[in-house]
Structures are given as C-alpha cells and as structure tokens.
Amino acid sequence: MDGFDPVRRLCVAVGAEECAGDDSPAWIVDVVERASMAAGLDRITLQVLPAGVLLVLNSGVNEARVVTDLTRELHNVLWRRNRRLDGGQRLRCRISFHQGLVRLTDEGFEGQAVTAVGDLCASDDLRAELAGSPQHDLAMIISGQLLDDLAYPESAGLHRGQFRQVTVTVPGRLIPACIYTLGPAT
C-alpha cells in the first residue's frame, strides 16, 4: 500500500482518561463506534492506537457537521454510560479535530494531520481542561485553522466564543488550537 498519494482528510482522535477496573481498549472503541453511528457517520475508517482511537473521514464530508455531531453524540454516549456510576468508574474522554494531508501505508494512516490530531488529543492543555472539570466527561480541542474554516456563520453549531484559545507545544512546532469542555447532557 505504500506510495498512495496523500489526500486531504478530516482526522479525529479520541483518547481516554484512566478508568478504574478497565484497561482494555475495547470500551473506547465501542464508545466511539456508538457515537459515530448516532452521528450518521458511515464513511469513516477507525484505527486503534495505543493511546486511543483515530478516525479518518473520507474526502468531501461536511466537516462542520462531523465536528458538531460527533462531539455531541460522544458526549451523549458517555453521559448514558456514566450517569449512574461514581467518579472512579466513569469514562472520561478527550476528542480532537484537525485536517490535512493523510497517506495510507501498510502500517495505517500517516501524515502531518494524523500526527497533529494525536498531539492535540494528548496535549497537556486538553488533559488539564478535563482534569479541571471533574463534573464533565468530555473535553474537545480543534486546531485553530480548522475552527477558522468552520466557525459561525459557516456552522451555526460552532461559535468561536464558546472556545478558549491555547497554543499546543509539540516537538518542533506550535499548534494554535481552541478548547471546549462539554457540560452535562440534557
């Protein structure tokens, strides 16, 4: 498979905070699959990573709809699972969004966008946001470039005012990004 030309795609990474009594990656895959189906995303490729799950969407998707719907549905799936559990058993996740060139190789998806979305999801900024909001089960981060492309008026569901701007420091570069912690599901 090596050698396929890179294609611009929306990338999503979902990572989880440690959950007492469950160190298996199967639960995060289940949660992400449920959220993806509820969001109507049938044209995705899911790749299990050591630190979570990578989703690579086909070219031409409505990126604003994917960001808002997938985030909402992941939040809802977590709420349904966690509503009767105590703090040590709750599943708490981080979700990140970025887009750029992606290449399919024998090892899976590679490219700057894949690396960046993983770095955003694992960033200290996003982890601190979730840790600082123990009543919330989901925190999201989106690259500043992607939010600039998708924010209102392009998407009624993405308003710059709901996000806090950060700069994520990764080896060799800085990534401007925006963070949002989702409140209790309704």
N, C-alpha and C positions, 0 to 999 in steps of 0.2 A: 503493500500500500504506500510505501514511501514515495515521495515525489508528486503527490497530488497537489495541484495549485491551491494556495490559500484562498479562502473565501471569507468575506466579512460576515460575521455572525454575532448574535446576541449570546452572551455567556452568563450563566448564573452559577454561583457556588453557594451551597448550604452547609454550614458547619454546626456542630452542637457543643453545648457546654456539657461537662461530665454529668452523668445521671447515675445516682446510686443504684447498684444492682443490675446495671445493663451496660456492658462494654462492647456489645455486638453492634456492628454497623447496620444490621438488618433493620432495626427500628427506624433509623433515619431514612433509609431507602423507602420503607413503607410510608412514612410521613410525607416524603417528597412526592412519591407516586400518587398518593391520595390527593394532595394539593394540586398537582399537575392535572389530574383528571377533572377535579372540580373546577379548575380554571379553564377547562376546554382545550388544553394543550396536548394535542395528539401527534404533533410533529416535532418531537424532541428526541435527543439522544442523551441518555443518562450514563455517566461513567462514575463508578465508585472509586473514591480516593481514600488514602489513609486517614485524612482529616475531614472527610465528609463526602459530599456528592457534587459532581459537576454536571450541569445541564447545558447542552449546546443546541440552540434552536436553528432551524432551517432558515436560510436567507429569505427575506421578504415578509417576515412576520410583523405584525403590528406591535412594535417594541413597547410603546406606552401601555397598551392593553396587557401585554405579558407582565410588565413590571407591576402594574397595579393589581391585576387579577391574581397572579401567582403569590404575591406578598399577602394579599387579603386571604386567600384560601389556605396558605400555610399557617397564617395566624389562626384561622378558624379551626383547622385540624388540630393544632397544638392546644387550643382552648378546649375543644371537645375531649381530648385525651387527658388534659391536666385538671379539669375543673373539680374533680373530687380527690385529687392527690395532694399530699403535703409537699413542702418545698424540696425535700431531698429526693423525691421520686419524679418531680415534674421534668418534662423535656423542655429545654430552652435552646433556641436556635438563633443563628446569625445567617442572614442572606445578603448576598452581594450581586451587583449587576455591573457589567461593562460590555463593550462591544469592540470588535476589531477583527483583524485577520486571524483565521484559525486554519490549521493544516491537520489533516487526518494522516496518522502514521501507523505503523504496526503496533506501537505502544499506546495508541489512543490519540486524543486531541492534543495538539501542541500549538504554541504561538504566544505572542505578546498578550493577547486578550485573555487567554487561558491563565497565564501566569499572573496577570494583573487582577483578575477576578478572584483568584485564590488568595493573593496577597491582601486584597481588600477584606475578604471574609475572615482572614486570620489576624487582621490588624489589631494592635493594642487599643486603638481608638474604639473600634467596634466592640471588642471584649469589655472594655471599661464602661461603655454605654450600657451594655446588658447587665454587667455586674452592679452598676449604679442604679438599676431599676429592677429590684428583685420581684416586684409585683407583675412585671412584664415577661412574656415568654419568647418574644421575637424582637430583634433589632435588625434594621436593614441599613445597607450602605450602597450608594450608587456613585459611580465615577462622575465628577463634575461635568466632564464633557458630555456624557450621556444624558444627565439631567438637563443640561443646557439645551440639548436637542429635543427633549421630550416634554419639558415642563409647560404648564399653562401658558398660552392658550392652545398649545398642541394637544395637551391632555388635560381634561378637567379634573382628573384624579391626582395629578402631580403638581403641587404648588411649592415653589421654592421656599416660601415662608414656613412650611412645616418641617424643614430640614435644618440641621446645624452643620455648618461648613467645617471641614477638617482637612488637613494635609497628611496623608499617609506616607510615612517614610519606609521605603523598601530599598534593598541593596541597589545602589546605582541610580536611584531616581526618587522623585516625589510625585505622588498622585493626588491631585485635588479631588476631594470627594465630599459627599453630603450624607449625614446620618439621620435616621429617624427611628424612634422606638415606638412600637405599636402598643396602644392601650388595651384594656380589657375588651374582649369581643362582645358584641351586642347581639 
